[in-house]
Amino acid sequence: MSLIKCPECGKEVSNSAKNCPNCGFCLKKKKTFVISVIITIIALVSIGVFGFLITHKNITDTNYSAFGVYPWENNTYNSIYYYFSSPKRYDVIVFRYPDDEEQILVKRIIGLPGEMVEIQNGKIFINGYTKIDLSFANAVPVRDFGPYVVPENCYFVLGDDINNSKDSRYWKNTYVRKDQIIGKVNE
């Protein structure tokens, strides 16, 4: 029979004992703690995997319409990203088309709530002076637009194929409401 030392009182106790007969200290606490840690780790990993699967959907699996080949076309999107942060300029979003919410579209945010968007002479301006970086676009816009003030809780979006895109410039409702945004594309 092997003996172990009780961590509480220091006396030697049988290895098979559950409690120290001298002080009553539970000798199985360490094993219980280790098992609890292992169960917690397994639960957290399971939640993480499940969370990834429900929040990262493949764009090619969605019912989005009328796109050419874009770098993000075969990427995934995160459907809970905007529960924790606000959409930002240049984010590529998946959203319900404002003029027909049965359609799902993918476009890039250019104008934020309350901003004035204007396209003049191949340049995009925000509030009359901030020039937008057009490195995302495959060309310089050829048509002028605006000025247009983006309503609160709404976003002005453009397609990366800027001269062939049906986007905020051409819709009846020239903005995407925040509640119409389905997710953020993982670029």
JOFENDA-V618859 format. One record per backbone hydrogen bond with DSSP energy under -1.0 kcal/mol. CO is the residue of the C=O (numbers start at 0). NH is the residue of the N-H. Records with the same first field share a line. If there is no record, write none. Layout:
BEGIN
CO = NH, NH
END
This chain:
BEGIN
1 = 14
3 = 12
5 = 9
10 = 5
12 = 3
13 = 16
17 = 26
19 = 23
24 = 19
27 = 31
28 = 32
29 = 33
30 = 34
31 = 35
32 = 36
33 = 37
34 = 38
35 = 39
36 = 40
37 = 41
38 = 42
39 = 43
40 = 44
41 = 45
42 = 46
43 = 47
44 = 48
45 = 49
46 = 50
47 = 51
48 = 52
49 = 53
50 = 54
51 = 55
54 = 78
56 = 76
57 = 60
58 = 61
62 = 103
69 = 72
71 = 74
74 = 58
75 = 185
76 = 56
77 = 183
79 = 82
80 = 83
87 = 90
90 = 108
91 = 184
92 = 106
93 = 181, 182
94 = 104
96 = 99
99 = 102
102 = 96
103 = 64
104 = 94
106 = 92
107 = 157
108 = 89
110 = 155
111 = 114
114 = 149
115 = 126
116 = 147
117 = 124
118 = 144
119 = 122
122 = 119
123 = 131
124 = 117
125 = 128, 129
129 = 125
133 = 136
144 = 118
147 = 116
149 = 113
150 = 153
152 = 177
154 = 175
155 = 109, 110
156 = 167
157 = 107
159 = 137, 161
160 = 163
166 = 169
175 = 154
176 = 179
177 = 180
179 = 95
182 = 93
183 = 77
184 = 186
END
